[in-house]
């Protein structure tokens, strides 16, 4: 039987611990979701695990493997907490639903339903049919938040799109053909941390020409994302950072046949116009990239906004005044969250389509 759980203090604490565990895998498991798991035996935690690496063991497997020898006989009488519905099909790893059945666990509590078409409640039905007591919806809102990137990826067939930009006190992104840095050094480090957590990062042609950006996360540990830049008129010079071969890079144009790809540099042919972004998303999905960070400039940001292709925006409002320049994009979002990074005001907004 599957029931919706009425949260108790202990249940909330155990699931929150699953979220803490899941968070450790951030940036390493994409396009799989972050997942944490915990085994509770008579108020004693006997096992914990999380999904550590894409293609590696899922959280439930690592949780069971963490149980020491003397506690393994207690597994059938334990409650298994998992932040996301267990998978029920054999992909890169065996089905976790089969593992739970084999371990004879009879009490399962989860937070969110996995919207992957091959799962989406099927795992819970399989387990319920094997007399596993399944309770759902423990801290469900938080659970869905943890897997929002994955949910967009599998339901909308495109990456989760994050817009990031900084604006001056008087509402400008910068000045035309002039490199201007608005945020403080701490905000800059935070942005590099974000880069380590996404699969791809994108800027427009003008930004590439004006700023000559590296688009890596040199101020934070972890892998740098795939770099993407459109260049339909072949303006980006060969000595630019984006063509240095240090990080995988896609140059988007309309005549791929005129260029040969080099190590870490691929020329991708895409059409201009309304189909440009959808075709780009198709390429990213084929490459298993579930999250795209769009860092500007104004033309590129506005193209995503006008087409309705964004899920989250992270906007720094600084105390620097420019007087004039390139107007900042206008967002119509909801659920804004405001934080302060020194004197930089950081606002998180979420698309009304999300």
Residue pairs with C-beta under 8 A, 6 or more apart in sequence:
1 128
1 133
1 134
2 124
2 125
2 128
2 134
2 135
2 136
3 134
3 135
3 136
4 135
4 136
4 137
5 11
5 109
5 135
5 136
5 137
5 138
7 138
7 139
10 43
11 109
11 138
12 138
12 139
14 38
14 40
14 79
14 81
14 109
15 81
15 83
15 109
15 111
15 138
15 139
15 142
15 143
16 139
16 142
17 36
17 38
17 45
17 48
17 81
18 35
18 36
18 37
18 38
18 59
18 81
18 82
18 83
18 111
19 36
19 83
19 111
19 139
19 142
19 143
19 146
20 36
21 36
21 37
21 38
21 48
21 49
21 50
21 59
21 83
22 34
22 35
22 36
22 50
22 51
22 59
22 83
22 146
23 34
23 36
23 146
24 36
24 50
24 52
25 34
25 35
25 50
25 51
25 52
25 53
26 34
26 197
27 196
27 197
27 198
27 222
27 223
28 52
28 53
28 54
28 222
29 35
29 51
29 52
29 53
29 54
30 54
30 149
30 198
30 199
30 288
30 289
30 290
30 291
31 54
31 149
31 150
31 153
31 199
31 288
31 289
31 290
32 51
32 54
32 150
33 51
33 84
33 114
33 146
33 147
33 149
33 150
34 50
34 51
34 83
34 146
34 147
35 50
35 51
35 58
35 59
35 82
35 83
35 84
35 147
36 48
36 49
36 50
36 51
36 59
36 82
36 83
37 47
37 48
37 49
37 50
37 59
37 60
37 62
37 63
37 80
37 81
37 82
37 83
38 45
38 47
38 48
38 49
38 63
38 80
38 81
39 45
39 46
39 47
39 48
39 63
39 64
39 67
39 75
39 78
39 79
39 80
39 81
40 46
40 78
40 79
40 80
40 81
41 71
41 74
41 75
41 77
41 78
41 79
42 77
46 67
46 68
46 71
46 74
46 75
46 78
47 63
47 64
47 66
47 67
47 71
47 75
47 78
48 63
48 66
49 57
49 59
49 60
49 61
49 62
49 63
49 64
49 65
49 66
50 59
50 62
51 57
51 58
51 59
51 62
52 62
55 92
55 93
56 93
57 65
57 93
58 86
58 87
58 93
58 96
59 82
59 83
59 84
60 80
60 82
60 86
60 96
60 99
60 100
61 93
61 96
61 99
63 80
64 75
64 99
64 103
67 74
67 75
75 103
75 104
75 105
76 103
76 104
76 105
76 106
77 106
78 105
78 107
79 105
79 107
79 108
79 109
80 100
80 105
80 107
80 108
80 109
81 109
81 110
81 138
82 108
82 109
82 110
82 111
83 110
83 111
83 112
83 143
83 146
84 110
84 111
84 112
84 113
84 114
84 143
84 146
84 147
85 110
85 112
85 113
85 114
85 119
85 121
85 123
85 124
85 136
86 95
86 96
86 97
86 99
86 100
86 108
86 110
86 123
86 127
87 95
87 96
87 97
87 114
87 116
87 118
87 119
87 123
88 95
88 96
88 97
88 98
88 118
88 119
88 122
88 123
88 126
89 95
89 118
89 119
95 123
96 123
97 123
97 126
97 127
100 108
100 127
100 132
101 126
101 127
101 130
101 132
105 132
106 131
106 132
106 133
107 132
107 133
108 127
108 132
108 133
108 134
108 135
109 134
109 135
109 136
109 138
110 124
110 134
110 135
110 136
110 138
110 143
111 136
111 137
111 138
111 139
111 140
111 142
111 143
111 144
111 146
112 140
112 143
112 144
112 146
112 147
113 119
113 120
113 121
113 124
113 136
114 120
114 123
114 147
114 150
115 147
115 150
115 151
115 154
115 155
116 150
116 154
117 154
124 134
124 136
127 134
128 134
144 151
148 160
148 311
148 354
149 159
149 160
149 290
149 291
150 290
152 158
152 159
152 160
152 290
152 311
152 354
153 159
153 160
153 285
153 290
153 291
157 281
157 282
157 285
158 278
158 281
158 284
158 285
158 309
159 199
159 200
159 281
159 284
159 285
159 289
159 290
159 291
159 292
160 290
160 291
160 292
160 311
160 312
161 291
161 292
161 294
161 304
161 309
161 310
161 311
161 312
162 194
162 198
162 291
162 292
162 293
162 294
162 310
162 311
162 312
162 313
162 314
163 294
163 301
163 304
163 305
163 310
163 312
163 313
163 314
163 315
163 329
163 331
164 191
164 194
164 293
164 294
164 295
164 296
164 313
164 314
164 315
165 173
165 295
165 296
165 301
165 313
165 315
165 316
165 328
165 329
166 173
166 182
166 183
166 187
166 315
166 316
166 317
166 318
166 344
167 173
167 182
167 315
167 316
167 317
167 318
167 328
168 174
168 182
168 318
168 320
168 321
168 322
168 325
169 317
169 318
169 319
169 320
169 321
170 321
170 322
170 323
171 327
171 328
172 322
172 324
172 325
172 326
172 327
172 328
173 296
173 297
173 298
173 325
173 326
173 327
173 328
173 329
174 180
174 182
174 297
174 322
174 325
174 326
175 322
175 324
175 325
175 326
176 325
176 326
177 210
178 210
179 210
179 211
180 322
181 188
182 316
182 318
182 320
183 191
183 316
183 318
183 341
183 344
184 318
184 341
184 342
184 343
184 344
186 341
186 342
186 344
187 316
187 341
187 342
187 344
187 346
188 219
189 219
189 220
190 341
192 216
192 217
192 218
192 219
192 220
193 217
193 220
194 293
194 314
195 201
195 215
195 216
195 217
195 220
195 224
195 225
195 293
196 217
196 220
196 221
196 222
196 223
196 224
196 225
197 222
197 291
198 225
198 291
198 292
198 293
199 225
199 226
199 284
199 287
199 288
199 289
199 290
199 291
199 292
200 225
200 226
200 227
200 228
200 284
200 289
200 291
200 292
200 293
201 215
201 225
201 226
201 227
201 228
201 292
201 293
201 294
201 295
202 227
202 228
202 229
202 292
202 293
202 294
202 295
202 300
203 211
203 213
203 215
203 228
203 229
203 294
203 295
203 296
203 297
203 300
204 229
204 230
204 296
204 297
204 298
204 299
204 300
205 229
205 230
205 231
205 232
205 233
205 235
205 236
206 297
206 299
207 213
207 295
207 296
207 297
207 300
208 229
208 231
208 236
208 240
208 242
209 235
209 236
210 297
212 240
212 241
212 242
213 241
213 242
213 295
214 241
214 247
215 224
215 225
215 227
215 241
215 242
215 247
215 295
216 224
216 227
216 246
216 247
217 223
217 224
217 225
218 224
224 247
225 247
225 293
226 247
226 248
226 249
226 250
226 287
226 289
227 242
227 247
227 248
227 249
227 250
228 249
228 250
228 252
228 280
228 292
229 236
229 242
229 249
229 250
229 251
229 252
230 251
230 252
230 253
230 270
230 276
230 300
231 251
231 252
231 253
232 252
232 253
232 254
232 272
234 253
236 242
236 243
236 251
237 243
242 249
242 251
243 249
243 251
243 262
243 265
245 262
245 263
245 264
245 265
246 264
247 264
248 264
248 266
249 264
249 265
249 266
250 266
250 267
250 268
250 283
251 259
251 265
251 266
251 267
251 268
252 268
252 270
252 280
253 259
253 267
253 268
253 269
253 270
254 269
254 270
254 271
254 272
255 269
256 267
256 268
256 269
257 269
259 267
260 267
261 267
268 283
270 276
270 279
270 280
270 283
271 279
274 307
277 303
277 304
277 307
277 309
281 309
284 292
294 300
294 301
294 304
294 310
297 326
298 326
298 327
298 328
298 329
301 329
302 329
304 310
305 329
305 330
305 331
308 351
308 353
310 351
311 350
311 351
311 353
311 354
312 348
312 349
312 350
312 351
312 354
313 331
313 333
313 347
313 348
313 349
313 350
313 351
314 346
314 347
314 348
315 328
315 331
315 346
315 347
315 349
316 341
316 344
316 345
316 346
317 344
317 345
317 346
317 347
318 343
318 344
318 345
319 343
319 344
331 349
332 352
333 349
333 350
333 351
333 352
334 349
334 350
334 351
334 352
335 348
335 349
335 350
336 347
336 348
336 349
336 350
337 347
337 348
338 345
338 346
338 347
338 348
339 345
339 346
339 348
340 346
